[in-house]
Amino acid sequence: MSGLWTPNSGPEPAPQDPARPGPGGPGRGAPFSGGPGGPPQEAYLGGESAAPDQPVELDEESLAELREFQAQLAATPAIEVVANHAVGLYELAMLHLSIAAQAVELPVQERLRRVGEASIAADAFGGVVEALGDRFGPNAPTLAEALAQVRLGIVRVKAALEEGGKEGANAGTASDGPGSAGLGSSGPT
């Protein structure tokens, strides 16, 4: 059993006690930190041998790897890390959107649900891109174009599904070829 809850992994976990340190409580983000400037002491890994909310002792090799990862992350400009995560949101939106546009075997309601999922990811992507704008430097125009592309795709696929039913998303909306609903393969690089 993984320590990460997903909708398909069983009952939803109980809310985190706000008085308890760790994810969701005071000191958010602290599960891997031994304090300011200190080495990491424990991690909330939630493997087979421990409950997901219980700390797990790490061996020296794992601690060394964790310290190395933290050093690499700390050496990377935050804007690059944020841009990478933003691209992940874009890719998530496009994944759901492409399923909605091309999975004609699915019921229309399921395809519309996928459009809704794409919209959530696109809204998160847009929030990051619009909030940081030019701070993305030379990547700003690419991210802005990707945002426009995914928003347009959502509008087109949703309209086609609402107007034409199952095959509607594949007919008359594509600008990049049959079944694409204007969803080209280009995206942020």
N, C-alpha and C positions, 0 to 999 in steps of 0.2 A: 504494500500500500504506500503510495506516495504521500508526502507531506503537503502537497499542493491540491487543494480542493478544486474540482471541476464539476460542472453540472451533471456529468455522467458518472461520477465516482462515488455516489451514494448520498446519504443524508448530509444536508448542509451543516458545517461545523458550528458549534456554539460560539456566540460573540466573545471576543477577547476581553478579559477583565481589564478595564482601563487603569486599574491601580498596579497591574503587573507589567514590568518592563517587557519589551519585545514588540513584534509586529502589532500595530494597532493601539498600543498603549504608550505611556510616557517614554520618551527616548526613542521614538520611531526611527527605524534604520539602525538601531544599536545592536541587533542580534549578532553581528559579526565584529563588533568593536569591543575592545577591552577598555575603552575610555579614551579621552582625548590624548592622542599621540601614543597610546599603548597598543600592544599587539592584540590581535583577536584572541579571545579566550574560549569561545564556544560558538556553536552555530545551531540554528533551529533547522535541522535537516529532516526530521520526521521520517526516518527510514523504517524498515521492518521491525527493528528492535526497540523503537521509542515512539511514544505518542507524539503527534505533530507539534504540540505546544510545549514539549519538554526539551531542554537543552541537551546536546549530545557532545561528549568530549571528543576532541579531534586529536589524532596522533600528530607527532612533530612534522611528519612529511606533509600531511594535509594542511597544517598551520602554515608551513613554509610556502606551499602552493597558494594558499589564500592570501598571505602577505604579498607574494609576487603579483598576484592578480590585482590586489588593492593598489600596489605601487604603479602598475601599468595604467590602471584606471585613473589614478590621481595625476599621472603625467600626461594624460590625454586631455586636450581642451574640452571643456564641458559642452561647447556648442557642437563639437563633432559627435559626442555621445548622444546629445539630444537629437541631432539630425539623423543619426542612425536609428534611434527609436521612432522618430517621425516616419522614416521610410518603412519601418515595420508596420506602423498604423496604416500607411498607404497600401502596403501589400495585403494586409488583412481586409481592407475595404474592397480592393480589387478582386480578391479571392471570392468573397461573398457575392460581389456583383457579377463576376463571370459565371458563377453557379446559377444565379438568378436568370442571367441572360441566355445561357446555353443548355441548361439541364431540362430539356423539354419533357422528359419522362416524369418530372416532379409535378405535383399538383400546383396550380397557380397560387394558392394560398401559401404554400411552402416557399415558392419562388419570391413572393412578396415579402415573406418573413426574412428571406436572405437579403432583399433590398434594404429592409430595416436594419439588419446587422451591418450591412455595408455603410449605411448612413451613420450609425453610431461610430464606427471606426473613422469614417471621413470627417465627422464633426470633431473628433479628438485630434486627428491630423490637422484639420483646419485651425483648431485652437492653438496648437503649437506653432504652425507656420505663420499665422497672422499675428500672434503675440510677439514672436521674435523677428519676423520680417527680415530686414537688412542685416541683422546680426548674424544671419547664416552666411554672410559674405558672398563669395562667388556661387554658392549653392542656392541662394535665395530665389533667383528666377526659375531654376529647375523645380524647386519645391512648390513655388506658386503655380507653375504650369501643371504640375502633377495634381495639385489641389483642384484646379479648374477642370482638369480632365476627369477626375473621379466624381466631382459634383455633377458635371454634365452627364456622365454615364448613368448616375443614379436617377436623374430626371428622365432620361431617355428610356431606360429599362422599366422604371415604374410606370411611365405613361403607356408604354407598349403592352405591358402586362395588364394594366387596367382596361385598356381599350380592346386588345385583341385576344386575350386569353393566352393559352399555352404557347402557341406558335407566334404570338404577337411580338415577343421580345426579339425574335429572329428575323422578322420581316419589316423592311422599310426603315430600320433605325440604324443600320450599320453604316459606318463610314470607312471601316477598315476591312470589310469583307463580310461574307455571309456568316451570320450567327454571332458577330462580334459586338453588336449594339454600340459601335463606336469605341470599343475597348481595345485600343492598339496595344502592342506589346511593349511600347516604349513607356518608360516611367522614370522616376528619379534615379540617377546613377551615382 
